[in-house]
């Protein structure tokens, strides 16, 4: 898939699809928190569990976002 096409689809979905916006916002929130944890020199056991959970959740959200993009690319009819 052409990178520009994918970016256009993302922009369109962001403008028109509330669910897509929510998924992207959650992904960004999880990414921000994961970056905070990565910046720490040492993690507590709870933080390690949180980091692992965040990575799984981010991956799941990314999969959902990509699925929505693929569905938007499918021809209607």
C-alpha positions in Angstrom: 0.0 0.0 0.0 1.2 3.5 -0.9 2.4 5.4 2.2 0.5 8.5 1.1 -2.7 6.5 0.6 -2.4 5.1 4.1 -1.8 8.6 5.5 -4.8 9.9 3.6 -7.0 7.1 5.0 -5.7 7.8 8.5 -6.5 11.5 8.1 -10.0 10.8 6.7 -10.7 8.3 9.5 -9.5 10.7 12.1 -11.8 13.4 10.8 -14.9 11.1 10.3 -14.7 8.2 12.7 -15.0 8.6 16.5 -13.9 5.1 17.2 -10.8 5.5 15.2 -10.0 8.7 17.0 -10.5 7.0 20.4 -8.2 4.1 19.4 -5.5 6.5 18.2 -5.8 8.6 21.4 -5.5 5.5 23.6 -2.5 4.3 21.6 -0.8 7.7 22.1 -1.6 7.6 25.8 -0.1 4.2 26.2 2.9 5.2 24.2 3.5 8.2 26.4 3.3 6.1 29.6 5.6 3.4 28.1 8.1 6.1 27.3 7.9 7.4 30.9 8.7 3.9 32.1 11.5 3.4 29.6 13.1 6.6 30.8 13.5 5.2 34.3 16.8 3.6 35.2 15.2 0.9 37.4 11.6 -0.3 37.4 9.7 -1.7 40.3 8.0 -5.1 39.9 4.7 -3.3 39.5 6.2 -1.0 36.8 7.6 -3.9 34.9 4.2 -5.5 34.9 2.6 -2.2 33.8 5.2 -1.9 31.0 4.5 -5.4 29.8 0.7 -4.8 29.9 1.1 -1.4 28.1 3.1 -3.0 25.3 0.5 -5.7 24.8 -2.3 -3.1 24.8 -0.5 -0.9 22.3 0.0 -3.8 20.0 -3.6 -4.7 20.2 -4.7 -1.1 19.5 -2.3 -0.9 16.6 -3.8 -4.1 15.1 -7.3 -2.6 15.5 -6.2 0.7 13.9 -4.6 -1.2 10.9 -7.8 -3.3 10.5 -9.9 -0.2 10.2 -7.4 1.2 7.6 -7.6 -2.0 5.6 -11.4 -2.0 5.8 -11.4 1.6 4.5 -9.3 0.6 1.6 -11.6 -2.2 0.5 -13.8 -1.3 -2.5 -17.5 -0.8 -1.8 -19.8 -3.2 -3.6 
